[in-house]
Structure formats: C-alpha cells, structure tokens
Amino acid sequence: MPSYRFEIVAFGKTTTVEEELSSAELASPRAIELVHAALLAGDPTGNDQSGSTIKVYDEAGYLVATVNFSDVMRDRSERRSLDSNPPTEEPGVMRSG
C-alpha cells in the first residue's frame, strides 16, 4: 500500500505522521479524522486551534489534500446547532396559505 505523510501545522509547529492508505481518495477523510481527534484532545496550552491545518503528501511528495481545522470546527458547530434546533418542517416544502 502507498504511504502518505500527514503534516499537522499548528502555531508554527509541524508534526508529521506517516500512514499507509489504499488510495489517495482516503487521504482527506483520514485527515478529517485526525482533526476530530486533535480537537477532542484539545490543546494543552489552551490556544485556539482554528488556524491549524493538515496537509497530506503522497510518496512522491505531491500535495493530495489539505484540511483546515476551522472548516471542520464550523461543520461541527453547524451540526450541533441543527441537533439542538431541529427544523420543524421539511426543508424546501412551502405551505400555501
């Protein structure tokens, strides 16, 4: 299986993780999983992680995916908002009146 390098860049510090994936299409979903894990673990210094990113490179060194923590954080907050305030009607349904 091909090896991919995940570079986690946060506050000027880069951490690298190597993983084998069956295809490049799995790089972005795996990076999102790593973002979720990092957000759950939290930053020990209490810093905001919204400016952090994960970049994924293939064995040849080509960039195959970039995931911004802020995008994942926004998606999570939007999902929480929908969970706590579910729509009362089906989306896209207009009522005559």
C-alpha positions, 0 to 999 in steps of 0.5 A: 500500500502507498504511504502518505505523510500527514503534516499537522501545522499548528502555531508554527509547529509541524508534526508529521505522521506517516500512514499507509492508505489504499488510495489517495481518495482516503487521504482527506477523510483520514485527515478529517479524522485526525482533526476530530481527534486533535480537537477532542484532545484539545490543546494543552496550552489552551490556544485556539486551534482554528488556524491549524491545518493538515496537509497530506503528501503522497510518496512522491511528495505531491500535495493530495489534500489539505484540511483546515481545522476551522472548516471542520470546527464550523461543520461541527458547530453547524451540526450541533446547532441543527441537533439542538434546533431541529427544523420543524418542517421539511426543508424546501416544502412551502405551505400555501396559505 
